[in-house]
Amino acid sequence: MPITKYRFRPASYSPWRDLEVAQNRLPGLFDSPLASRTSWTPSVNVSETKDGLELTADLPGLSQDDLTIELENNVLTISGERTEQVMEGEEERRYHVWERSSGSFRRSFSLPRTISGDDVAATFENGVLTVLLPKASEAKGRTIEIANN
């Protein structure tokens, strides 16, 4: 059993003081949610099959026109922007919880050389972007027949 040093704390000690110290050391962590609404990061899954890679991204609230997909030098970049929806005449609305992010995003992924950039295809349905990245035929592997002598 390790020995730990006892820290005496005076009666005037407040545990909130430690939180204030952390707030000063980690700027931005405790900011107001309205203070940083200029960017967000969508969740992405990348899976591999024998035929290639499949990237799926959750992009709720976006339309196909809000997205840009680029492939250059084996780097796939997905970017877009989700705008905050404000109803006209609701300037005096007060929010008590604000968790939905808005603003622009940009995600880049380095692809292996085995991916064929010419055959990349993307679909967007129900707020989910799916990008299919097929492997080049040389990278798929093949079975070699053994010749009979």
Steps between C-alpha positions, in 0.01 A plus 500: 500500500658830394533784744334823392566838641207662679417849376353721767235731361376797701130545573488776238607254223265473203518216246388752236840668533665197337255528212592867455868406485422239233299758309799734492735223387270365228360803317200428285395186685248680717393768252139576430355270234402806300857632498641240261239420238723544195611140442409144584620151416267233364537140616660271240542123465747340258475128430682268262377211290684286246383742228590831662433753774166645605482834679174605664444840663207619710391837363153574639337820385711529184395457141706367213561859383666584835780244445821492300710186448848528352769243424852625433833319542329211684345737756121491525354824638137545604388851583173680550302743707192478718330833560320590818127524449356813660132573462403854413353688795664277764775741606379487860509119523720373781671163467553290810683214327690544174679188379445507124810627324505708188768644277748351259697177521785338309623141539793357304607135474823365354416203282726202435654470155290192439187713452390572144414871493328475162211289628408683824123535546295688759136491608310714750181369658318590824788715626764228448775544244647176363820510294608175331871480428573189292838330508706491183483164326869438575434538874208256524714190474421193298532126509772348285420169335767234520578348162504121464827353374 
